[in-house]
Amino acid sequence: MAHPAIDAASAKPDAMTDEDVAVLAKRHRISPAIVREIMRRTGTTDRSQVEREIAKGKARR
């Protein structure tokens, strides 16, 4: 039987939450949609890898 007290954030500790996405977006001055797109394109939710991809994109500008 599933426990309704366990929310999705605690069920997936390695996955980035919307709050984490918002923090990264604010830190790097990009929209949360871009952060989500980078996560989808790279296939990872690892924060350091997402930040590396953001830095690569900013270097191209």
Secondary structure, 3 states (H helix, E strand, C coil): CCCCCCCHHHHCCCCCCHHHHHHHHHHHCCCHHHHHHHHHHHCCCCHHHHHHHHHHHHHHC
